[in-house]
Amino acid sequence: MDVKRLETPLGHPRVAIVVPKFGHTAVKRNKLKRRLRELTRQHVLPLAYSGDVLLRARRDAYDADFSRLREEITRVAEQLG
């Protein structure tokens, strides 16, 4: 997972999730986006970080199970906090 953090004067967190095609179908991309959105809601947004966060999935994220994605998002949340 690639992460970029940007400051913003809005006062509330915003998260953008980018899932490149990497030759996968729309169904697989949408499934990965749904998983990442849910994990972001659980682990990144509660930090009350008031800025923009850009998450970009890597090629290996398509093959990762939910627990591995959770570990990765938790690591990202710790970096942001």
N, C-alpha and C positions, 0 to 999 in steps of 0.2 A: 504494500500500500504506500503510495506516494502521498505526502501531505504538504500543503502549503497553508500558511496562516497569515492573514492580513488584518491589519487594524482598521476599524471603521467607527465613525462617530454615532452610529445608530443606537447603541446601548443594548442591543440584544444579539444573540448568536444567530448566524446563518450558516448553513452547510450546503455545499454543492458536491454532488457525487458524479464522477465521470467514469463510465464503463466503456472502454474502447471495444470495438468489434472483435478484433483478433481472430476473425474467421468463424465466430460463433453465431448461432441463430438469435433472432430477436427474443425467443422464449428464454434462452439461457441468459441473455443480457438482462432481461426484465427480472428474472428470478434473482440474479446476483444483486441488482439494484434494490429490490425489495428487502433482501437480507441486510444489505449495508445500511439502508434507511432505518430499519428496526434497531440494529445494533447502535447506530448513531444516536437515535432517540434515547436509548438506555444508558449509554456510556459517555457520549461527548456533550450533549446538550445540558445534562444536569450540572456540569462544571460551572455553569453561568459565565463562561468566557464570552465577553462581549466583542466579538469580532467575526470575521468570515473565515471559514475553514473549507479548503478544497481537498477532497479525497479522490484520488485517481487509482482505480483498481489495476493491478498488474495482471499479466497473462496467467499466472498460477492461481489467481483468485477464483477462476472458473472451476478449478478442480478441488478447491478447498471445501471441507465440510463446515457446518455451522459453528462448531466449537473452535475450529482453527481461525475462522473469521472473527469470532468473538475475542480470541486472544490477541489478534492483530489490532482490532479496534480498541481494546483495552490498553494496549501498548501506546497507541496513538493518543488516546485520552490522557494517559500519564505524561506524555511529552507536552501536550498542550497545557496541562494543569500546573 
